[in-house]
């Protein structure tokens, strides 16, 4: 073989190899892009999205409308779930509690406007203890009321509330041993009581430092006894031990990831994740227990997955999230969907 022939053949081989490598590279890039970002199909009626390796929340169900009938609400401010999965909604504008199954079927209700046992005045928050008893923070009457799961009055105790000049509802939370934590919004503090209402301790004062508050709102307790408080006026979350020792904080004012505008409610799921109702931004934000941002969803509106000044949130044992969509007078339920097996359709109602 001559040198010229050898050179020509070598060039052909190199060109062929380069072409093959280019195709392999292009195919690899295509597959990598597909796995990384997924794809979007657009039709005339809706958008079908499919995202890989990224957690999303989808709307499961919604119930409620404005009114005073069963399953109707006037400014529902809080929501809680008992050990059996039943849902309790604090129907603040109607001065009552409504109880539902997990799918929104009405079960019972109790309460009316007034100072008597089983009556309420501007109730602000609700929670359930480990055996299913219901605690209502009856803010206007400056007390906590305790009921059985069917609404039978058990007991009450008084709390000295300081009038708050803002609309953030005060919070109540029960830990796994039955201790009761109450937020005094106007007093910039939170208090701890035993299961029978005996006073234990108080923490907090007005300010911007660690362990200080500016009109705190909702409160939640995780399975380890750690306490999470919405520091609404400071647009942040603060975390404490069960003895009130400061642990960490996160958040600032704004609309970016991990920022808040007048947050009002907080919840912990069984895995220890934290959900914050970012009221001023009409969205829910999810964090790790140390405050690392995970995701958010929601916008202003009345469609599925949209909110109008929400103020209440809780999570069930399966991790489904229930939101009191206050301005829309309804409850919305969401579930997590990671790497779905089929596309999710958003109709943009």
Order of alpha helices (4+ residues) and beta strands (2+ residues): alpha-beta-beta-beta-beta-beta-beta-beta-beta-beta-beta-beta-beta-beta-beta-beta-beta-beta-beta-beta-beta-beta-beta-beta-beta-beta-beta-beta
